Amino acid sequence: MNIKEIIQQKINNKTKPLGSLGQLESLAMQIAMVQKTDTPKLIKPNIVVFAADHGIASEGVSAYPAEVTPQMVYNFLNGGAAINVFCKQNGINLSVVDSGVNADFNETDLVIRHKIAYGTRSFLSDRAMDYEQLMQCFSYSEKLIRSIALEGCTVIGFGEMGIGNTSSAALIVHSLSSLSLEQSVGRGTGMDNDGLKRKLEILQKAKDFHGSIEDPLLVLQTYGGFEVAQMTAAMLEAYRNGMLIMVDGYIASAAFLVAYKINPNILGSAVFCHCSQENGHRILLKELGVTAMLDLELRLGEGTGCALAYPLLQAAVNFLNEMASFETAGVSNKA
């Protein structure tokens, strides 16, 4: 038997009706296949939150001012954000990366210093970053993920913080999928109807300015934030290191979409932790052919969906490794 058949037989022989653990069985199979063993282990789980500012935020695409980005990074560093609470609850290590925040942090702050610049340029009139900056994003993240992998981590999630980044995600998704711009644009941090209309008009102007772009790296260079670009690179490096990848909400899924367009094989290593309330997320997940683990009407970001879904990954691994088989339990299987 090949490894997939061995894992499937092990799942089928547990003391339960065939398929009765539903999606947990699919998760167990996926995790085992990523690790190429029928005894997978989730070791040193880590969520990396990338933070950066966006030039497009100055155009009025967010309900919150740009200074919220550094303020929230300080909140992460002080342990006060939702992601801190959920990571602590579930025993997950949290890493915070300054990818391009428009502020300087103190030398004593426990932030990973991968700042490219103090925010991107506004993609309403320019590409968000130049090619050298994009390549620096990739270099930083590749080194970071390799170092985390060397510590023994087998499962990693990604979150973000950046006022304006739902606009970045919307144009990335629109450019690299079948979603229309209207389908791709959502309320972000909670805009009212007038704000949403204005946001759509601004993003349409940006699309008209840049025209149609299909190359994933050029799309990332044109519309991406530094945190989105570093997340894309981190996902690709996590795949190369054989890690299970936890994908958070809409912005993380936009970063994943770029990674997927660069290397479609990454899809097998990714679990999509939740379906957010952002307009295009559900449609994008359907287009990718994946099912989100949770649907809790979340729209926070930060990797919170990853932290909340992690216990389900633990349950999938634990039933595969610890649940008795019909033979060991002395339970009669069906005839």
Residue, then its C-alpha position, 0 to 999 in steps of 0.5 A: m500500500n502507498i502512504k495515502e492508502i495506509i492513512q485511509q485504512k488507519i482512519n477507517n479502522k477507528t472505532k466509529p462508523l465509516g466517515s462519521l467524523g466528517q471533515l475531521e477525517s479529511l483534515a487528518m488525511q491532509i495533515a498526515m499527507v503533508q507530513k508523509t506519515d500516519t502518525p503526524k504531530l503538531i509541534k511548536p505551532n506558530i502564528v506570524v502577524f505581519a504589519a504594514d501601512h498602505g499608501i492607499a489608506s490616505e485616499g479614504v478607503s478605510a473607516y479607521p485612520a492609518e495611525v491605528t496600524p502602529q497602535m495595534v502593533y503596540n497592542f500585540l506587543n503588550g499582549g492585549a489584542a484578540i490574537n494574543v488572547f487566543c494564542k495564549q488559550n491554545g498554546i500557540n507562539l505569536s511572532v509580530v513582524d514590522s513589515g512596513v509600519n509608519a512608525d519606529f519601535n523601541e529597541t526593547d520592543l519584541v518585534i521582528r524588524h523587517k521594515i521595507a519602508y514606512g508604508t507603500r506608495s498609493f497604488l491610485s497613481d503608482r505601483a505600491m512598491d518597486y521590484e527591489q522592495l518586493m524581492q526584499c519582502f521575499s528575502y526577509s520572509e524566507k529567512l524568517i520561516r526557515s528559522i522557525a522551521l529549524e526550531g521544530c515548528t510543523v504548523i504555522g499560521f499567518g495574520e496581518m495588520g494594516i489599515g487599507n489592506t482590504s483594498s489591497a486584497a480586493l485588487i489582488v483577488h480581482s486581478l488573479s481570479s474570476l471575481s469582479l471588482e464589485q465582488s472583491v470589494g467589501r466593508g473592511t473595518g466596517m464602512d457604511n454604504d457611502g464609504l463602501k461606494r467611495k471605496l469601490e470608486i477609488l479602486q476602480k480608478a486604480k484598476d483603470f490606471h494600471g490596466s489588466i495585470e495577470d502576472p502574480l508577482l507584478v500584481l503583488q508589486t502593484y497592489g500589495g502591502f509589504e505585509v501581504a507580500q511578506m505573507t505570500a513569501a512566508m507561505l511559499e517558504a512554509y510549503r518548501n519546509g513541509m509545514l502545514i499552513m493555516v490561512d486566516g481571512y480575506i487578506a491572508s487568502a489574497a496573499f495565498l492566492v498569489a502564492y498559489k498562482i506561483n506554485p499551485n502545489i501549495l494548495g495541498s498544504a493549506v487549511f483555510c481556517h474560517c470564512s470571513q464577512e468580507n464580500g469576496h472571501r466566500i466566492l474566492l474559497k469556492e473558486l479555490g475548491v476549499t471549505a473553511m473550517l469555521d464560519l463565525e462571521l469574523r472580520l478582524g484579521e490578525g490571524t484570529g481565525c487560525a488560532l480559533a481553528y487550531p484545536l480542530l487540527q489538534a482533534a484531527v491529529n489526536f483521533l488519528n494517533e490515539m483513538a482505538s481501532f476495532e481490533t485493539a478495542g475488541v469492538s466488532n466491526k460491521a459485517 
